[in-house]
Amino acid sequence: MDIPTRLPTLFLSHGSPMLAIEDSAAGRFLDGLGAQLPWPKAIVVASAHFMTDRPMLGGHAQPHTVHDFGGFPAPLYQIQYPAPGDPDLAKAIRARLDEAGLNPKVRESHGLDHGIWVPLRRMYPQAGIPVVPLSVMPHGDAAGHYALGRALAPLREEGVLVIGSGGFVHNLGDLDWQHRDAPLAPWAREFGEWMHARLDAHDHAALLDWQAQAPHARHAHPTVEHLMPLFVALGAAGAQASVRTIHRSHEMGSLALDAFAFD
């Protein structure tokens, strides 16, 4: 009997939907990332674009590709990512979350939003690995999402890759849409440096209190859903996990696309 290789958990910044088709530093990073990891038997993705009031899992056997954005070039809307789902895994995770007192639910008809298929299409273009979507709670806090991740921690011993897909700095109202290569704004840099320092120091108490302690926290995240996947990935790695920064880049002045592996 094969023993699954222990997988890291990942936080990935998925940026604009254009990441799916444009040449960029973040895109090239994702192109090579899948080959650097042990091959997973399934992938669970906590996506910033799957928002609910309690933890919810996608349980469709063949989830559809959701084009949940507007105003982008036509080729984006023609992309399909036909990865299978894994209803049995979704139900097993629901049971674990239920045991943790998190009141989860499975939505059988749920598809793959762009927070899921954009990075996975570049990491695993074959679309052959089963994918289970997981929601984030936009009215929840970092501690709640960390607890959600902790309930998922056994998955990394079972050959399941847990990914949090969001954005390291995400304020769409402050982007310089006309200048993709604009320098990183000082406020975004200061927020990012604080987060990196706290992650490197394993200072979970400060991280879970990021809204009060991080500089420019509200400016970096006017709403929290794009940072919550980081706390899911951090929790899913287990209490003693190490932190590796695996990518740093930015676009349009403040869209920080940093990525982390938690081992």
VOSE-976308 format. One line per field, with one value per residue: residue number from 1; y, x, z of N, C-alpha, C in turn. Coordinates in Angstrom, 2 decimals. Layout:
REM residues N
kefi	(NUM, ...);
nv	(Y, ...);
nu	(X, ...);
nw	(Z, ...);
cav	(Y, ...);
cau	(X, ...);
caw	(Z, ...);
cv	(Y, ...);
cu	(X, ...);
cw	(Z, ...);
//
This chain:
REM residues 263
kefi	(1, 2, 3, 4, 5, 6, 7, 8, 9, 10, 11, 12, 13, 14, 15, 16, 17, 18, 19, 20, 21, 22, 23, 24, 25, 26, 27, 28, 29, 30, 31, 32, 33, 34, 35, 36, 37, 38, 39, 40, 41, 42, 43, 44, 45, 46, 47, 48, 49, 50, 51, 52, 53, 54, 55, 56, 57, 58, 59, 60, 61, 62, 63, 64, 65, 66, 67, 68, 69, 70, 71, 72, 73, 74, 75, 76, 77, 78, 79, 80, 81, 82, 83, 84, 85, 86, 87, 88, 89, 90, 91, 92, 93, 94, 95, 96, 97, 98, 99, 100, 101, 102, 103, 104, 105, 106, 107, 108, 109, 110, 111, 112, 113, 114, 115, 116, 117, 118, 119, 120, 121, 122, 123, 124, 125, 126, 127, 128, 129, 130, 131, 132, 133, 134, 135, 136, 137, 138, 139, 140, 141, 142, 143, 144, 145, 146, 147, 148, 149, 150, 151, 152, 153, 154, 155, 156, 157, 158, 159, 160, 161, 162, 163, 164, 165, 166, 167, 168, 169, 170, 171, 172, 173, 174, 175, 176, 177, 178, 179, 180, 181, 182, 183, 184, 185, 186, 187, 188, 189, 190, 191, 192, 193, 194, 195, 196, 197, 198, 199, 200, 201, 202, 203, 204, 205, 206, 207, 208, 209, 210, 211, 212, 213, 214, 215, 216, 217, 218, 219, 220, 221, 222, 223, 224, 225, 226, 227, 228, 229, 230, 231, 232, 233, 234, 235, 236, 237, 238, 239, 240, 241, 242, 243, 244, 245, 246, 247, 248, 249, 250, 251, 252, 253, 254, 255, 256, 257, 258, 259, 260, 261, 262, 263);
nv	(-1.20, 2.16, 4.91, 8.12, 11.03, 13.59, 16.71, 20.22, 23.09, 25.75, 29.28, 31.25, 34.11, 35.16, 37.33, 39.40, 38.14, 38.02, 36.81, 34.22, 34.10, 35.93, 36.72, 36.88, 37.63, 36.37, 34.51, 32.90, 31.85, 30.25, 28.47, 26.76, 25.71, 23.44, 21.22, 21.18, 20.10, 17.21, 14.89, 15.51, 13.66, 14.82, 18.14, 20.75, 23.85, 26.86, 29.56, 33.06, 33.95, 32.40, 32.85, 32.60, 32.25, 30.34, 27.55, 26.01, 23.41, 22.46, 19.98, 18.73, 16.23, 16.76, 19.62, 22.79, 25.37, 28.58, 31.83, 34.36, 37.29, 40.53, 42.55, 41.86, 40.58, 38.65, 36.00, 35.04, 34.23, 31.98, 30.00, 26.80, 24.72, 21.62, 19.94, 17.07, 16.72, 15.74, 14.21, 12.41, 13.05, 15.68, 15.21, 13.80, 15.76, 17.58, 16.12, 16.17, 18.91, 19.29, 17.84, 19.54, 21.54, 23.48, 23.80, 22.97, 22.74, 20.99, 21.93, 20.68, 21.49, 23.26, 25.21, 25.88, 28.75, 31.72, 32.20, 29.69, 28.19, 29.78, 29.88, 27.04, 26.17, 27.02, 25.74, 23.01, 22.13, 19.92, 19.31, 17.10, 16.38, 15.78, 18.33, 20.16, 22.74, 25.22, 27.39, 30.82, 33.01, 36.08, 37.71, 36.69, 36.15, 36.23, 34.34, 32.50, 31.46, 30.36, 28.33, 26.82, 25.95, 24.41, 22.23, 20.98, 19.98, 17.19, 16.38, 16.90, 14.84, 12.85, 12.99, 15.09, 18.25, 21.35, 24.51, 27.99, 30.53, 33.76, 37.13, 38.93, 41.69, 43.64, 45.88, 46.99, 49.47, 51.16, 50.60, 51.13, 51.15, 51.78, 51.44, 48.80, 48.05, 49.76, 51.16, 49.61, 50.77, 52.78, 52.29, 49.76, 48.28, 48.55, 47.26, 44.67, 44.04, 43.96, 41.76, 39.69, 39.70, 38.91, 36.40, 35.07, 35.06, 33.36, 34.44, 34.01, 35.09, 37.88, 37.89, 36.88, 39.03, 40.94, 43.04, 45.01, 45.42, 45.45, 47.72, 50.02, 48.30, 48.33, 49.75, 48.06, 45.88, 46.48, 44.95, 41.67, 39.19, 38.33, 37.92, 35.99, 33.30, 32.85, 32.37, 30.04, 28.27, 28.49, 27.44, 24.85, 23.67, 22.86, 23.10, 23.46, 24.30, 25.31, 28.33, 29.34, 31.80, 31.75, 33.19, 36.55, 39.34, 42.18, 44.04, 46.84, 48.81, 48.24, 45.70, 43.09, 40.04, 37.96, 34.68, 31.73, 28.82, 26.42, 24.25);
nu	(0.85, 0.61, 2.01, 0.81, 2.60, 3.66, 2.18, 2.81, 0.87, -0.69, -0.71, -1.99, -1.90, -4.31, -4.88, -5.83, -8.38, -7.09, -4.70, -4.96, -4.39, -2.44, 1.04, 3.10, 4.95, 3.80, 2.17, 4.05, 5.38, 3.32, 3.02, 5.18, 4.85, 3.23, 4.71, 6.74, 5.80, 4.77, 2.62, -0.76, -3.57, -6.01, -7.42, -8.12, -9.59, -9.73, -11.46, -11.44, -13.59, -15.74, -18.10, -19.71, -22.00, -21.24, -18.93, -18.67, -18.76, -18.01, -19.72, -20.04, -19.87, -18.83, -17.82, -18.85, -17.27, -16.96, -17.48, -16.98, -16.92, -16.68, -16.39, -13.99, -11.64, -13.03, -11.88, -11.39, -13.85, -14.36, -12.84, -12.53, -12.31, -12.14, -11.93, -12.52, -14.85, -15.00, -17.14, -17.24, -14.97, -15.65, -17.84, -16.55, -14.83, -16.72, -17.73, -15.51, -15.30, -17.70, -17.32, -15.53, -17.15, -18.02, -20.23, -20.73, -21.62, -22.56, -22.66, -24.15, -24.30, -22.28, -19.87, -16.59, -15.06, -13.28, -11.19, -10.36, -10.06, -8.35, -5.61, -5.24, -5.45, -3.07, -1.21, -1.88, -2.54, -3.67, -6.02, -6.82, -6.95, -8.98, -11.09, -12.12, -14.12, -13.94, -15.52, -15.06, -15.69, -16.96, -17.76, -16.47, -13.53, -9.89, -9.06, -11.18, -10.99, -8.47, -8.96, -10.72, -8.90, -7.20, -8.81, -8.68, -6.15, -5.27, -5.49, -3.22, -1.54, -2.69, -2.39, -3.76, -3.91, -4.05, -5.15, -5.16, -6.71, -6.40, -5.66, -2.75, -2.34, -5.13, -6.94, -9.12, -10.07, -7.92, -6.14, -3.75, -4.87, -4.02, -1.31, 0.40, 2.89, 3.47, 5.25, 5.35, 3.05, 3.81, 2.23, 1.17, 3.50, 4.45, 2.43, 2.69, 5.35, 5.10, 3.37, 4.96, 7.09, 5.80, 4.85, 7.29, 8.32, 6.66, 4.58, 1.76, -0.23, -0.12, -0.64, -3.26, -4.51, -4.40, -5.91, -5.99, -3.30, -1.56, 0.09, -1.78, -3.91, -6.71, -6.66, -5.19, -6.86, -9.91, -12.20, -12.35, -12.16, -10.22, -7.88, -8.45, -8.17, -5.42, -5.17, -6.60, -4.93, -2.61, -3.49, -4.16, -1.74, -0.79, 0.34, 3.13, 4.23, 6.59, 7.40, 7.52, 8.33, 7.29, 6.84, 7.00, 5.54, 4.06, 1.31, -0.02, 0.48, -0.41, -1.47, -0.64, 0.98, 1.96, 3.02, 2.87, 4.29, 3.44, 4.98);
nw	(0.00, -0.93, 0.74, 1.18, 0.10, 2.27, 1.99, 1.43, 2.56, 0.73, 0.12, -2.34, -4.39, -6.54, -8.14, -10.95, -13.21, -15.66, -15.22, -16.03, -18.74, -19.51, -20.00, -17.26, -14.26, -12.03, -13.33, -14.68, -12.49, -11.38, -13.48, -13.18, -10.68, -9.99, -10.86, -9.02, -6.73, -4.80, -6.46, -6.05, -4.73, -4.62, -4.55, -2.37, -2.34, -0.76, -1.56, -2.18, -3.59, -3.09, -1.06, 2.01, 4.83, 6.61, 6.86, 3.71, 1.32, -2.01, -3.67, -6.14, -8.69, -11.19, -11.48, -12.83, -14.82, -13.61, -14.67, -13.11, -13.35, -14.91, -17.92, -19.13, -21.66, -24.39, -24.79, -22.19, -21.21, -22.56, -21.59, -20.18, -17.34, -16.84, -14.50, -12.45, -9.69, -6.20, -4.57, -2.38, -0.87, -0.21, 1.50, 3.53, 4.53, 5.40, 7.58, 9.29, 9.79, 11.02, 13.38, 14.55, 15.33, 13.51, 11.91, 9.11, 5.56, 2.57, -0.79, -3.44, -6.13, -6.74, -8.57, -10.07, -9.23, -10.41, -8.69, -8.14, -10.61, -12.17, -10.97, -10.83, -13.45, -14.56, -12.92, -13.07, -15.90, -17.15, -15.91, -14.43, -11.77, -8.97, -7.61, -4.80, -3.85, -1.24, 1.02, 2.15, 4.94, 4.76, 6.84, 8.95, 11.05, 11.28, 13.17, 13.20, 10.62, 10.71, 12.57, 11.02, 9.07, 10.73, 11.29, 8.87, 8.75, 8.87, 6.21, 4.66, 5.21, 3.85, 1.17, 0.01, -1.38, 0.09, -0.63, -0.19, -1.85, -2.67, -2.13, -1.49, -1.03, -1.55, -2.93, -4.92, -5.64, -5.53, -7.49, -10.13, -12.99, -15.54, -15.66, -15.57, -14.63, -12.56, -9.74, -6.46, -4.14, -1.24, 1.11, 0.60, 0.46, 3.10, 4.58, 3.52, 4.28, 7.04, 7.35, 6.22, 8.05, 10.44, 9.72, 9.18, 11.74, 13.03, 14.46, 15.44, 17.06, 16.62, 13.86, 13.75, 14.78, 12.87, 11.73, 13.65, 14.23, 11.97, 9.75, 7.80, 7.41, 6.80, 4.44, 2.81, 2.71, 2.22, 2.40, 3.85, 2.59, 0.74, 2.15, 4.03, 3.04, 3.40, 6.15, 6.41, 4.97, 6.54, 9.02, 8.19, 7.80, 10.22, 13.69, 14.04, 11.66, 9.15, 7.32, 3.99, 1.68, -1.53, -3.77, -4.96, -6.26, -7.93, -9.31, -11.13, -9.22, -6.57, -6.27, -4.70, -5.17, -3.64, -2.56, -0.55, 1.00, 3.38, 5.47);
cav	(0.00, 3.39, 5.92, 9.43, 11.97, 14.75, 17.89, 21.53, 23.85, 26.91, 30.47, 31.81, 35.31, 34.89, 38.58, 39.62, 36.97, 38.00, 35.89, 32.96, 34.10, 36.87, 36.43, 37.72, 36.95, 35.47, 33.41, 31.99, 31.13, 29.20, 27.46, 25.80, 25.30, 22.10, 20.22, 21.20, 19.50, 15.84, 14.89, 15.28, 12.83, 15.74, 19.51, 21.55, 25.26, 27.89, 30.67, 34.35, 34.23, 31.51, 33.51, 32.11, 32.63, 29.24, 26.79, 25.26, 22.66, 22.08, 18.52, 18.25, 15.26, 17.38, 21.04, 23.64, 26.51, 29.80, 33.06, 35.29, 38.60, 41.24, 43.58, 41.35, 40.12, 37.49, 34.67, 34.58, 33.61, 30.71, 29.01, 25.78, 23.92, 20.49, 19.02, 16.41, 16.96, 14.57, 14.31, 11.65, 13.85, 16.81, 14.72, 13.46, 17.02, 18.11, 15.40, 16.70, 20.27, 19.13, 17.43, 20.73, 22.50, 24.60, 23.87, 23.04, 22.27, 20.67, 22.41, 19.71, 22.07, 24.37, 25.14, 26.37, 30.17, 32.03, 32.05, 28.29, 27.68, 30.56, 29.31, 25.61, 25.98, 27.21, 24.74, 21.66, 22.35, 18.69, 19.32, 15.72, 16.14, 16.20, 19.61, 20.45, 24.14, 25.52, 28.80, 31.67, 33.77, 37.49, 38.35, 36.02, 36.77, 35.39, 33.20, 31.52, 30.79, 29.52, 27.14, 26.04, 25.29, 23.38, 21.04, 20.35, 19.63, 15.80, 16.14, 16.96, 13.52, 11.91, 13.25, 16.14, 19.57, 22.42, 25.81, 29.20, 31.37, 35.09, 38.20, 39.38, 43.05, 43.59, 47.04, 47.24, 50.89, 51.91, 50.10, 51.97, 50.26, 52.18, 51.19, 47.49, 47.93, 50.86, 50.71, 49.25, 51.92, 52.63, 51.69, 48.33, 47.68, 48.48, 46.19, 43.40, 43.79, 43.55, 40.39, 38.79, 39.61, 38.13, 35.02, 34.51, 34.91, 32.46, 35.23, 33.79, 36.00, 39.15, 37.66, 36.75, 40.37, 41.79, 44.23, 46.02, 45.62, 45.66, 49.07, 50.19, 47.06, 48.58, 50.18, 46.87, 44.97, 47.12, 43.79, 40.73, 37.84, 37.91, 37.51, 34.86, 32.02, 32.67, 31.79, 28.64, 27.52, 28.47, 26.49, 23.50, 23.14, 22.34, 24.08, 23.66, 24.43, 26.36, 29.24, 29.69, 32.69, 31.10, 34.15, 37.95, 40.28, 43.02, 44.66, 48.01, 49.69, 47.77, 44.34, 42.24, 38.66, 37.07, 33.31, 31.07, 27.40, 26.09, 22.85);
cau	(0.00, 1.39, 1.79, 0.84, 3.65, 3.13, 2.15, 2.66, -0.32, -0.28, -1.51, -1.69, -2.62, -4.74, -4.85, -6.87, -8.63, -6.15, -3.62, -5.18, -3.94, -1.35, 2.39, 3.42, 5.80, 2.96, 1.74, 5.18, 5.57, 2.30, 3.28, 6.17, 4.64, 2.70, 5.77, 7.64, 5.10, 4.29, 1.35, -1.83, -4.69, -7.13, -7.09, -9.16, -9.24, -10.51, -11.42, -12.00, -14.79, -16.81, -18.37, -20.91, -22.05, -20.65, -18.11, -19.42, -17.93, -18.60, -19.80, -20.44, -18.95, -18.20, -18.17, -18.75, -16.36, -17.73, -16.83, -17.60, -16.30, -17.22, -15.58, -12.69, -11.67, -13.87, -11.27, -11.48, -15.15, -14.41, -11.98, -13.14, -11.37, -13.05, -11.46, -13.61, -15.00, -14.84, -18.22, -16.93, -14.05, -16.41, -18.62, -15.62, -14.38, -17.86, -17.78, -14.42, -15.65, -18.81, -16.71, -14.87, -18.17, -18.02, -21.55, -20.51, -22.64, -22.09, -23.52, -23.87, -24.29, -21.34, -18.83, -15.24, -14.93, -11.98, -10.17, -9.93, -9.58, -7.24, -4.31, -5.11, -5.24, -1.65, -0.45, -2.25, -3.36, -4.34, -7.34, -7.16, -6.96, -10.26, -11.06, -13.24, -14.12, -14.26, -15.86, -14.61, -16.78, -16.54, -18.06, -15.67, -12.23, -8.72, -9.04, -12.15, -10.48, -7.35, -9.58, -11.18, -7.72, -6.71, -9.66, -8.28, -4.73, -4.96, -5.54, -1.90, -0.94, -3.48, -2.19, -4.66, -3.30, -4.93, -4.74, -5.94, -6.56, -6.92, -4.79, -1.95, -2.86, -6.25, -7.82, -9.36, -10.31, -6.67, -5.21, -3.40, -5.27, -3.35, 0.13, 0.55, 4.20, 3.69, 5.93, 4.49, 2.74, 4.42, 1.32, 1.07, 4.78, 4.54, 1.54, 3.29, 6.54, 4.64, 2.85, 6.09, 7.85, 5.04, 4.85, 8.63, 8.53, 5.62, 3.84, 0.37, -1.09, -0.18, -1.29, -4.70, -4.99, -3.81, -6.70, -5.64, -1.86, -0.82, -0.05, -2.61, -4.69, -7.98, -6.33, -4.75, -8.01, -11.16, -12.98, -11.32, -12.27, -9.03, -6.80, -8.85, -7.59, -4.09, -5.29, -7.00, -3.72, -1.73, -4.02, -4.16, -0.38, -0.49, 0.84, 4.58, 4.63, 7.50, 6.84, 8.41, 7.82, 7.62, 6.72, 6.68, 5.45, 2.87, 0.83, -0.90, 0.81, -0.70, -2.03, 0.48, 0.69, 2.83, 2.55, 3.57, 4.10, 3.54, 5.42);
caw	(0.00, -1.02, 1.77, 0.53, 0.48, 3.00, 1.15, 2.08, 2.20, -0.06, -0.11, -3.65, -4.81, -7.92, -8.90, -11.94, -14.06, -16.78, -14.88, -16.73, -20.14, -19.75, -19.54, -16.12, -13.29, -11.24, -14.18, -14.91, -11.23, -11.27, -14.52, -12.70, -9.29, -9.86, -11.06, -7.87, -5.60, -4.97, -7.17, -5.07, -5.16, -4.72, -4.16, -1.71, -2.51, -0.08, -2.51, -1.78, -4.37, -2.62, 0.23, 2.67, 6.25, 7.36, 5.93, 2.72, 0.38, -3.27, -3.73, -7.46, -9.27, -12.36, -11.31, -14.01, -14.74, -13.38, -15.13, -12.17, -13.52, -16.07, -18.55, -19.57, -23.05, -24.69, -24.60, -20.80, -20.97, -23.30, -20.90, -19.34, -16.55, -16.59, -13.46, -11.72, -8.26, -5.34, -3.57, -1.17, -0.07, 0.34, 2.64, 4.61, 5.14, 6.16, 8.85, 10.14, 10.21, 11.96, 14.65, 15.11, 15.73, 12.57, 11.25, 7.66, 4.64, 1.21, -1.87, -4.50, -7.47, -6.80, -9.59, -9.78, -9.53, -11.00, -7.66, -8.18, -11.90, -12.75, -10.61, -11.13, -14.89, -14.83, -12.18, -13.50, -17.11, -17.57, -15.26, -14.11, -10.32, -8.39, -6.90, -3.89, -3.39, 0.15, 1.14, 3.25, 5.55, 4.74, 8.13, 9.95, 11.34, 11.01, 14.11, 12.74, 9.42, 11.17, 13.15, 9.88, 8.53, 11.64, 11.10, 7.60, 8.80, 8.52, 4.77, 4.04, 5.40, 3.06, -0.25, -0.45, -1.38, 0.55, -1.16, 0.03, -3.03, -2.38, -2.57, -0.35, -0.88, -2.49, -2.88, -6.34, -5.85, -5.51, -8.51, -11.27, -14.09, -16.78, -15.58, -14.96, -13.98, -11.62, -8.51, -5.34, -3.28, 0.09, 2.09, 0.31, 0.84, 4.56, 5.03, 3.14, 5.09, 8.38, 7.25, 6.03, 9.31, 11.42, 9.25, 9.39, 13.18, 13.55, 15.44, 15.08, 17.82, 15.89, 12.57, 13.94, 15.15, 11.82, 11.45, 14.64, 14.38, 10.72, 9.19, 6.61, 7.24, 6.10, 3.08, 2.07, 2.58, 2.62, 2.82, 4.31, 2.02, -0.01, 3.06, 4.86, 2.60, 3.98, 7.49, 6.21, 4.60, 7.70, 9.98, 7.64, 7.83, 11.55, 14.65, 13.98, 10.26, 8.72, 6.31, 2.88, 0.64, -2.80, -4.88, -4.67, -7.37, -7.81, -10.54, -11.04, -8.11, -5.20, -6.25, -4.31, -5.58, -2.87, -2.33, 0.55, 1.29, 4.80, 5.52);
cv	(1.25, 4.33, 7.29, 10.28, 13.17, 15.99, 19.16, 22.03, 25.14, 28.06, 31.08, 33.07, 35.14, 36.16, 38.76, 38.32, 36.88, 37.14, 34.57, 32.92, 35.00, 36.28, 37.40, 36.93, 35.95, 34.28, 32.41, 31.20, 29.98, 28.10, 26.38, 25.19, 23.86, 21.02, 20.15, 20.49, 18.01, 15.87, 14.60, 14.36, 13.65, 17.10, 20.14, 23.00, 26.14, 29.17, 31.91, 34.65, 33.25, 31.96, 33.05, 32.55, 31.51, 28.40, 25.93, 24.63, 22.40, 20.57, 17.97, 17.28, 15.81, 18.87, 21.86, 24.78, 27.79, 31.01, 34.23, 36.64, 39.23, 42.23, 43.15, 40.83, 38.79, 36.15, 34.15, 33.81, 32.28, 29.62, 28.07, 25.06, 22.70, 19.48, 18.34, 16.93, 15.68, 14.63, 13.55, 12.41, 15.04, 16.38, 14.37, 14.72, 17.65, 17.44, 15.91, 18.08, 20.24, 18.75, 18.61, 21.82, 23.67, 24.69, 23.94, 22.52, 21.92, 21.21, 21.57, 20.34, 23.09, 24.14, 25.68, 27.83, 30.48, 32.05, 30.64, 27.95, 28.50, 30.02, 27.83, 25.35, 26.14, 26.17, 23.33, 21.77, 21.10, 18.59, 17.92, 15.42, 16.60, 17.44, 19.76, 21.91, 24.23, 27.01, 29.50, 32.49, 35.24, 38.25, 37.66, 36.71, 35.78, 34.17, 32.12, 30.77, 29.94, 28.23, 26.23, 25.28, 24.18, 22.09, 20.29, 19.75, 18.16, 15.53, 16.10, 15.66, 12.47, 12.17, 14.30, 17.49, 20.61, 23.76, 26.88, 30.13, 32.72, 36.16, 38.78, 40.84, 43.22, 44.76, 47.48, 48.73, 51.71, 51.46, 51.15, 51.15, 50.57, 51.82, 49.88, 47.38, 49.08, 50.34, 50.45, 50.46, 51.72, 51.96, 50.18, 47.62, 47.53, 47.40, 44.82, 43.06, 43.35, 42.11, 39.39, 38.60, 38.76, 36.66, 34.36, 34.24, 33.93, 33.16, 35.16, 34.75, 37.35, 38.99, 37.59, 38.07, 41.40, 43.07, 45.37, 46.38, 45.95, 47.09, 49.06, 48.98, 47.30, 49.04, 48.97, 45.92, 45.68, 46.11, 42.64, 39.43, 37.40, 37.54, 36.27, 33.52, 31.78, 31.99, 30.35, 27.80, 27.41, 27.45, 25.06, 22.86, 22.54, 23.36, 24.42, 23.92, 25.56, 27.15, 29.49, 30.68, 32.11, 32.01, 35.53, 38.71, 41.14, 43.58, 45.88, 48.80, 49.15, 46.37, 43.37, 40.77, 37.65, 35.71, 32.65, 29.58, 27.20, 24.60, 22.29);
cu	(0.88, 1.01, 1.87, 2.00, 3.03, 3.27, 2.23, 1.24, 0.17, -1.25, -1.05, -2.52, -3.01, -4.91, -6.05, -7.15, -7.69, -4.93, -3.74, -4.53, -2.74, -0.01, 2.72, 4.32, 4.98, 2.50, 2.85, 5.50, 4.58, 2.53, 4.24, 5.88, 4.17, 3.76, 6.74, 7.06, 4.86, 2.90, 0.21, -2.91, -5.98, -6.65, -8.31, -8.73, -10.23, -10.38, -12.09, -13.30, -15.93, -17.10, -19.72, -20.90, -21.56, -19.84, -18.97, -18.45, -18.70, -18.56, -20.21, -19.40, -18.21, -18.51, -17.94, -17.78, -17.18, -16.91, -17.44, -16.91, -16.90, -16.23, -14.22, -12.79, -12.42, -13.19, -11.35, -12.77, -15.31, -13.60, -12.83, -12.02, -12.15, -12.53, -12.66, -13.70, -14.74, -15.90, -17.92, -15.98, -14.77, -17.21, -17.71, -15.11, -15.51, -17.95, -16.71, -14.76, -16.80, -18.28, -16.03, -15.86, -18.34, -19.27, -21.42, -21.70, -21.96, -23.12, -23.22, -23.69, -23.20, -20.25, -17.50, -15.15, -13.50, -10.85, -9.62, -9.32, -8.45, -5.88, -4.17, -4.88, -3.76, -0.79, -0.64, -3.14, -4.09, -5.75, -7.78, -7.26, -8.30, -10.11, -12.32, -13.14, -14.52, -14.49, -15.05, -15.80, -16.40, -16.86, -17.33, -14.34, -11.11, -8.70, -10.01, -11.67, -9.26, -7.89, -10.14, -10.02, -7.22, -7.53, -9.32, -6.88, -4.44, -4.90, -4.15, -1.13, -1.59, -3.36, -3.10, -3.95, -4.33, -4.35, -5.70, -5.67, -7.23, -6.04, -4.06, -2.24, -3.92, -7.19, -8.05, -9.57, -9.05, -5.70, -4.97, -3.63, -4.53, -1.87, 0.36, 1.85, 4.49, 4.37, 4.94, 4.29, 3.33, 3.51, 1.19, 2.36, 4.87, 3.62, 2.18, 4.51, 6.16, 4.15, 3.99, 6.86, 7.12, 4.97, 6.21, 8.90, 7.55, 4.80, 2.35, -0.56, -1.22, -0.91, -2.81, -5.34, -4.55, -4.59, -6.38, -4.16, -1.11, -0.99, -0.89, -3.50, -5.97, -7.75, -5.94, -5.90, -9.27, -12.22, -11.99, -11.24, -11.02, -7.83, -7.17, -8.31, -6.17, -4.19, -5.80, -5.77, -2.76, -2.20, -3.93, -2.78, -0.02, 0.27, 2.32, 5.09, 5.64, 6.85, 7.89, 7.69, 8.25, 7.42, 6.42, 6.65, 4.22, 2.53, 0.00, -0.73, 0.56, -1.28, -0.88, 0.10, 1.59, 2.17, 3.46, 3.29, 4.31, 3.82, 5.34);
cw	(0.00, 0.11, 1.10, 1.02, 1.18, 2.15, 1.98, 1.87, 1.55, 0.12, -1.42, -3.87, -6.27, -8.76, -9.81, -12.69, -15.25, -16.51, -15.63, -18.10, -20.41, -19.32, -18.41, -15.19, -12.47, -12.07, -14.43, -13.64, -11.11, -12.30, -14.02, -11.36, -9.16, -9.95, -9.89, -6.66, -5.85, -5.61, -6.18, -5.63, -5.28, -4.23, -3.52, -1.80, -1.75, -0.91, -1.96, -2.50, -4.08, -1.19, 0.78, 4.13, 7.16, 6.38, 5.00, 1.73, -0.89, -3.43, -5.07, -8.03, -10.49, -12.33, -12.57, -13.74, -14.66, -13.82, -14.35, -12.18, -14.76, -16.63, -19.02, -21.01, -23.22, -24.46, -23.17, -20.55, -21.70, -22.61, -20.07, -18.59, -16.06, -15.58, -12.81, -10.30, -7.49, -4.24, -2.29, -0.26, 0.56, 1.57, 3.81, 5.31, 5.94, 7.54, 9.81, 10.67, 11.21, 13.35, 15.34, 15.51, 14.80, 11.71, 9.72, 6.85, 3.31, 0.23, -3.11, -5.88, -7.69, -7.85, -9.11, -10.20, -9.98, -9.96, -7.59, -9.52, -12.50, -12.29, -10.98, -12.60, -15.26, -14.11, -12.75, -14.75, -17.59, -16.98, -14.86, -12.63, -9.76, -7.51, -6.05, -3.47, -1.92, 0.28, 2.23, 3.73, 5.62, 6.01, 9.27, 10.15, 11.09, 11.91, 13.67, 11.52, 9.74, 11.78, 12.06, 9.26, 9.42, 11.52, 9.81, 7.66, 8.48, 7.02, 4.15, 4.23, 4.50, 1.56, -0.84, -0.31, -0.98, 0.10, -0.66, -1.13, -2.77, -2.97, -1.38, -0.01, -1.95, -2.23, -4.32, -6.63, -5.94, -6.60, -9.59, -12.53, -15.39, -16.80, -14.82, -14.17, -13.02, -10.35, -7.39, -4.43, -1.88, 1.11, 1.88, 0.70, 2.36, 5.13, 4.73, 3.98, 6.50, 8.36, 7.09, 7.34, 10.33, 11.00, 9.51, 10.87, 13.82, 14.65, 15.12, 15.82, 17.11, 14.57, 12.72, 14.35, 14.11, 11.59, 12.42, 14.62, 13.09, 10.23, 7.92, 6.35, 6.45, 4.67, 2.22, 1.80, 3.08, 3.03, 2.99, 3.52, 1.25, 0.87, 3.87, 4.35, 3.13, 5.34, 7.43, 5.89, 5.77, 8.73, 9.49, 7.63, 9.18, 12.39, 14.46, 12.56, 10.04, 7.59, 5.25, 1.96, -0.70, -4.00, -4.31, -5.98, -7.12, -9.18, -10.19, -9.74, -6.72, -5.14, -5.98, -4.50, -4.87, -2.66, -1.30, 0.54, 2.77, 4.92, 6.93);
//
